[in-house]
Amino acid sequence: MSSPMKSLAKETFFYGVGSVLPKLLSWLLSLYWAFALPKISDIGVLTNFYAWVALLQVILTYGMETGFFRYANKEKDPVRVFSTTFLSIATTTTLFFMLALLFLKPLAFALGGTAMKPHYLLLLVIILCVDVLGAIPFANLRFK
């Protein structure tokens, strides 16, 4: 096999796995939740979770990854750009975390009624905050 064909095959494999694997994991998790949850209607609560995670992730990162790439390429000191963007994200994420903890029970009830347990929402908030805090360091790794 020639080098361009080998490269094409390798890239096709990795992008294909990257496309198929999340769908497979989602399907497997659906099966798991169908048997693990006490009521099948609780899957709706999980679907609601996933929708909120996607929305809040966009809101909490507020486009700073794109801004980081733009200014890290323009500025002479990309470390300063990294520290500024990370500090901004860390500040707003910490504020979001504290507000979520403060209003955990009312938020849980508002988002899912009696089916939404506050400890489920706490796990969602923790995972979301860790993911948002990792956005700029991962962008920095891609920049380098």
Backbone as a ProteinNet text record, in pm:
[ID]
protein_1_A
[PRIMARY]
MSSPMKSLAKETFFYGVGSVLPKLLSWLLSLYWAFALPKISDIGVLTNFYAWVALLQVILTYGMETGFFRYANKEKDPVRVFSTTFLSIATTTTLFFMLALLFLKPLAFALGGTAMKPHYLLLLVIILCVDVLGAIPFANLRFK
[TERTIARY]
85.7	0	89.6	57.1	138.8	116.5	207.7	202.9	76	32.2	-92.7	-214.2	-217.3	-329.5	-326.7	-207.1	-193.6	-237.8	-198.7	-238.3	-389.8	-448.8	-593.5	-666.8	-616.7	-680	-672.4	-557.9	-541.5	-633.7	-639.4	-726.4	-873.6	-910.2	-1048.5	-1085.3	-993.9	-1019.2	-1040.9	-950.3	-960.9	-1083.8	-1113.4	-1232.7	-1359.7	-1355.6	-1470.8	-1497.9	-1391.8	-1407	-1457	-1403.7	-1446.3	-1591.8	-1645.6	-1785.7	-1877.7	-1833.9	-1918.1	-1916.5	-1802.8	-1789.7	-1886.5	-1902.3	-2000.3	-2143.2	-2178.9	-2313.6	-2331.1	-2228.6	-2233.2	-2243.2	-2163.7	-2170.4	-2307	-2363.1	-2496	-2600	-2591.3	-2684.8	-2668.5	-2544	-2519.6	-2569.4	-2548.1	-2598.6	-2751.1	-2814.6	-2961.4	-3011.1	-2945.5	-2982.7	-2959.9	-2846.3	-2815.3	-2920.6	-2950.5	-3046.8	-3186	-3221.2	-3353.8	-3372.9	-3265.8	-3276.6	-3234.7	-3153.8	-3101	-3194.2	-3269	-3356.6	-3484.1	-3535	-3656.1	-3778.1	-3790.5	-3902.2	-3844.5	-3901.8	-3853.8	-3872.6	-3967.6	-3991.2	-3875.8	-3790.7	-3674.6	-3572.5	-3582.8	-3493.3	-3518.2	-3640.1	-3670.3	-3592.9	-3572.8	-3493	-3349.3	-3295.7	-3159	-3147	-3246.6	-3245.9	-3247.1	-3323.9	-3327.1	-3188.3	-3121.7	-2984.3	-2892.9	-2895.1	-2805.8	-2831.7	-2956.4	-2989.6	-2934.2	-2949	-2897.7	-2745.4	-2680.3	-2533.8	-2485.1	-2544.6	-2502.3	-2520.3	-2633.9	-2660.9	-2567.8	-2553.2	-2469.3	-2321.6	-2279.3	-2139.8	-2108.9	-2199.3	-2181.5	-2182.1	-2273.9	-2285	-2162.4	-2116.4	-2005.8	-1870.1	-1852.3	-1724.5	-1727.4	-1845.8	-1873.2	-1771.3	-1736.7	-1651.4	-1506.7	-1463.6	-1326.1	-1222.2	-1258.4	-1162.7	-1125.6	-1225.7	-1202.2	-1123.6	-1160.4	-1087	-943.1	-923.2	-787.2	-702.3	-753.5	-677	-649.1	-747.3	-730.2	-619.5	-624.7	-528.3	-395.4	-393.5	-265.9	-179.4	-242.4	-167.4	-122.2	-194.2	-160.2	-60.8	-75.9	5.8	146.5	239.8	376.9	390.5	300.2	307	179.4	178.7	58.1	29.5	130.5	108.6	17.4	35.4	-50.4	-194.6	-210.8	-344.9	-409.3	-330.6	-382.3	-426.7	-341.5	-375.5	-498.3	-511.4	-627.7	-756.1	-753.2	-874.1	-908.7	-807.6	-836.3	-891	-835.2	-884.6	-1030.3	-1063	-1200.5	-1295.9	-1259.2	-1343.2	-1352.5	-1240.7	-1240.5	-1328.4	-1325	-1406.3	-1555.3	-1596.3	-1738.9	-1785.6	-1699.3	-1736.7	-1749.7	-1661	-1670.5	-1797.8	-1829.1	-1953.1	-2075.5	-2074.5	-2183.9	-2195.6	-2082.9	-2083.3	-2142.3	-2100	-2151.7	-2301.8	-2346.1	-2489.6	-2569.7	-2513.9	-2582.8	-2592.5	-2487	-2492.3	-2593.3	-2596.9	-2687.5	-2834.6	-2864.8	-3003.1	-3023.5	-2952.8	-2955.4	-3095.5	-3161.7	-3293.3	-3399.7	-3410.1	-3509.8	-3480.9	-3352.5	-3317.5	-3354.7	-3326.4	-3358.8	-3508.5	-3587.4	-3732.8	-3779.8	-3721.6	-3762.5	-3727.2	-3615	-3571.1	-3639.7	-3675.8	-3730.5	-3842.4	-3893	-3999.9	-3950.6	-4036.2	-3998	-3902.3	-3896.3	-3806.8	-3660.6	-3635.1	-3498	-3447.2	-3352.6	-3293.4	-3182.3	-3170	-3065.4	-2924.1	-2900.2	-2764.4	-2734.7	-2837.2	-2815.7	-2770.5	-2838.2	-2803.7	-2664.2	-2628.5	-2494.6	-2388.2	-2410.2	-2315.8	-2308	-2421.2	-2423.5	-2341.7	-2360	-2289.1	-2139	-2099.3	-1956.5	-1893.3	-1957	-1903.1	-1896	-1998.8	-2001.4	-1888.8	-1869.8	-1765.2	-1625.7	-1601.9	-1470.9	-1447.6	-1550.1	-1537.5	-1509.8	-1579.7	-1559.2	-1420	-1376.2	-1242	-1132.1	-1160.6	-1061.6	-1059	-1154	-1163.8	-1042.1	-999.8	-887	-753.3	-726.9	-602.5	-594.9	-706.3	-704.4	-683.4	-741.5	-718.5	-571.4	-510.7	-368.8	-283.4	-320.7	-247.4	-260.6	-378.6	-397	-318.1	-306.5	-232.6	-84.3	-31.9	110.8	133.3
-118.2	0	123.6	218.5	339	426.9	518.4	604.1	690.1	755.2	832.7	744.5	624.2	533.3	486	460.4	417.2	529.2	650.5	766.1	785.6	771	784.5	677	554.1	444.3	469.4	517	543.3	656.2	764	875.9	836.3	758.4	711.4	626.5	539.9	454.9	539.2	632.2	711.1	801.7	866.1	950.6	866.4	748.2	658	610.2	571.3	528.5	645.4	763.3	882.4	918.9	875.6	902.4	792.1	667.7	553.9	527.4	543.8	509.9	587.3	718.8	788.3	737.4	704.2	651.6	515	432.8	301	313.9	402.9	424	477.5	566.1	618.8	507.3	421.4	309.4	214.6	183.8	95.3	157.9	287.5	354.8	354.7	367.3	361.8	226.3	120.9	-12.9	-25.2	24.4	17.3	91.3	215.2	295.2	233.3	168.9	107.3	-0.8	-71	-178.2	-134.2	-30	10.9	106.5	186.5	283.8	216.5	261.8	199.4	214.6	330.5	353.3	393.9	341.9	374.7	523.3	587.3	730.2	816.3	759.1	833.9	860.8	789	816.8	958.3	1005.8	1143.6	1244.5	1213.6	1301	1304.5	1188.9	1184.1	1260.3	1247.6	1322	1472	1511.9	1651.6	1695.4	1608.6	1635	1663.5	1574.6	1588.9	1719.9	1757.5	1883.1	2002.6	2001.1	2111.5	2116.6	2000.7	1998.7	2065.4	2031.1	2090	2241.5	2287.5	2431.4	2503.9	2449.9	2515.8	2514	2411.5	2406.5	2521.8	2548.9	2660.7	2793.1	2806.8	2932.1	2954.2	2849.6	2866.4	2884.8	2834.1	2858.1	2988.2	3038.3	3163.4	3196.8	3097	3118.5	3149.3	3122.8	3157.9	3070.1	2949.5	2866.9	2935.4	2982.4	3051.9	3180.2	3253.3	3375.1	3346.2	3236.3	3198.1	3174	3095.9	3067.9	3196.1	3282.6	3405.8	3492.8	3514.5	3606.1	3539.3	3409.1	3340.8	3346.4	3346.8	3359	3502.1	3601.1	3741.2	3796.5	3758.7	3815	3754.7	3831.1	3781.9	3686.5	3698.8	3616	3531.6	3411.1	3328.1	3277.7	3276.1	3233.2	3333.1	3459.7	3563.7	3548.5	3516.9	3494.5	3374.1	3266.9	3147.6	3180.1	3250.1	3278.4	3368.5	3463.9	3552.5	3476	3395.3	3320.9	3216.7	3149.9	3048.6	3112.5	3226.3	3295.4	3338.7	3386.1	3426.7	3307.4	3197.9	3076.5	3023.1	3019.6	2966.8	3051.3	3182.1	3270.4	3247.3	3246.6	3228.1	3086.9	2988.4	2850.9	2835	2896.6	2891.5	2960.5	3073.8	3143.9	3057.1	2995.3	2905.4	2789	2730.5	2617.2	2656.9	2772	2816.8	2846.8	2911	2938	2808.4	2713	2584.6	2511.9	2517.7	2454.6	2524.3	2654.8	2732.3	2701.5	2684.5	2661.2	2519.4	2422.5	2286.2	2224.1	2228.7	2164	2233	2366.8	2430.3	2407.3	2408.1	2382.2	2240.7	2145.4	2005.8	1989.5	2052.9	2042.7	2112.7	2228.6	2303.3	2228.5	2158.1	2088.5	1954.9	1887.6	1754.4	1715.2	1808.2	1775.1	1680.2	1589.6	1497.5	1389.6	1366	1262	1304.1	1433.8	1484	1489.6	1405.8	1404.3	1508.9	1582	1684.3	1628.6	1505.2	1452	1421.3	1394.1	1380.6	1514.5	1619.7	1752.6	1793.4	1756.7	1787.5	1719.8	1593	1523.5	1592.1	1632.5	1702.6	1831	1907.3	2035	2011.6	1912.1	1883	1842.4	1751.2	1706.4	1822.7	1903.7	2018.9	2116.7	2146.7	2242	2188.7	2061.8	2003.5	2008.1	1978.6	1981.6	2122.7	2220.1	2359.4	2407.5	2370	2411	2347.5	2235.2	2170.5	2223	2306.2	2352.6	2434.6	2529.1	2616.1	2541.3	2460.2	2382	2289.8	2228.7	2145.9	2231.1	2349.2	2440.2	2480.9	2500.3	2533.9	2419.6	2296.5	2181.2	2175.4	2202.4	2203.6	2317.6	2429.5	2544.3	2511.4	2439.5	2404.7	2297.1
0	0	0	-84.2	-92.3	30.1	50.7	168.5	175.9	66.1	76.7	108.5	51.9	79.5	224.2	274.7	414	508	475.4	556	551.3	433.3	418.9	499.2	492.6	566.9	717	763.5	906.5	952.4	876.6	913.3	908	807.2	796.5	916.6	958	1074.1	1199.5	1226.4	1349.1	1349.1	1236.9	1231.8	1236.2	1176.2	1181.5	1322.2	1393.1	1532.4	1616.1	1590.7	1664.6	1639.6	1528.5	1497.5	1549.6	1539.5	1576.4	1726.7	1791	1932.8	2023.1	2008.5	2093.9	2074.8	1951.6	1926.9	1992.6	1985.1	2048.2	2199.8	2257.1	2401.8	2444.4	2365.8	2396.8	2393.5	2295.1	2284.9	2403.6	2440.2	2554.5	2684.9	2700.4	2820.3	2824.9	2709.1	2706	2754.5	2710.3	2758.3	2908.5	2953	3095.9	3178.1	3137.6	3213.4	3209.8	3100.1	3089.9	3195.7	3229.5	3329	3468.6	3479.8	3610.5	3684.7	3612.4	3677.6	3727.3	3841.5	3896.2	3805.3	3740.7	3648.7	3513.8	3408.7	3274.9	3244.4	3310.6	3287.8	3339.3	3425.3	3474.4	3364.3	3253.4	3140.5	3088.6	3100.7	3061.4	3144.1	3272.6	3359.4	3309.3	3270.5	3218.1	3086.1	3002.2	2876	2903.1	3001.5	3043.1	3090.9	3167.1	3212.2	3094	2995.5	2880.9	2807	2795	2727.3	2804.6	2936.6	3018.3	3015.6	3015.3	3010.5	2882.7	2770.2	2643.1	2643.7	2690.6	2693.9	2790.9	2910.5	3011.1	2973.8	2902.4	2859.1	2763.6	2673.7	2580.4	2655.9	2750.2	2825.8	2913.7	2981.7	3076.5	3009.6	2888.8	2819.9	2740.4	2711.9	2638.4	2529.7	2449.9	2333.4	2363.7	2484.9	2521.5	2452.3	2411.2	2337.1	2206	2135.3	2008.8	2032.4	2134.7	2169.2	2207.3	2279.3	2317.3	2193	2098.1	1976.4	1898.3	1891.2	1814.2	1873	2003.9	2065	2096.7	2115.9	2139.1	2013.5	1897.2	1772.1	1746.2	1797.5	1773.1	1874.6	1998.9	2106.6	2106.7	2164.6	2177.3	2294.6	2391.6	2512.3	2525.7	2464.7	2473.2	2614.8	2701.2	2840.2	2910.7	2881.7	2939.9	2891.1	2763.8	2708.7	2777.4	2795.9	2863.4	3005.6	3079.7	3219.1	3230.1	3139.8	3142.6	3111.1	3005.6	2969.2	3075	3129.2	3230.9	3358	3397.3	3516.4	3498.1	3379.8	3351.3	3360.3	3296.5	3300.4	3442.9	3514.6	3652	3743.8	3726.1	3809.8	3786.6	3661.3	3633.5	3668.2	3650.3	3684.9	3835.4	3911	4057.2	4104.8	4045.8	4080.1	4047.8	3930.6	3892.3	3990.8	4029.6	4122.3	4257.5	4308.2	4438.5	4432	4325	4310	4295.6	4222.1	4206.5	4339.8	4420.4	4552.9	4642.9	4634.5	4718.5	4687.1	4559.3	4516.7	4463.3	4518.4	4465.5	4468.6	4582.5	4593.4	4507.6	4511.6	4423.4	4274.6	4237.2	4097.8	4057.4	4145.1	4115	4093.8	4178.4	4163.6	4036.1	4005.6	3886.2	3757.8	3758.5	3637.6	3616	3724.6	3704.7	3797.5	3872.9	3965.9	4073.6	4114.8	4222.3	4174	4042	3990.2	3997.1	3996.5	3997.5	4140.7	4171.2	4304.2	4309.9	4421.6	4431.1	4412.6	4457.7	4440.6	4293.5	4211.8	4067.2	4009	4050.5	4001	4047.5	4169.9	4219.8	4133.5	4098.7	4010.6	3874.7	3822	3694.5	3702	3808.5	3824.2	3838.4	3916.1	3933.9	3801.3	3730.3	3601.2	3502.9	3499.5	3409.7	3442.2	3570	3609.8	3577.7	3602.8	3570.5	3419.9	3343.1	3197.9	3147.1	3201.1	3158.8	3199.3	3319.3	3363.2	3278.3	3216.4	3130.7	2988.6	2951	2812.2	2769.6	2850.7	2812.8	2819.1	2922.5	2917.2	2795	2755.3	2634.5	2510.1	2507.4	2395	2389.7	2505.6	2511.1	2457.1	2489.6	2435.2	2283.6	2231	2085.6	2021.9	2093.2	2040.8	2026	2124.9	2120.9	2018.7
[MASK]
++++++++++++++++++++++++++++++++++++++++++++++++++++++++++++++++++++++++++++++++++++++++++++++++++++++++++++++++++++++++++++++++++++++++++++++++

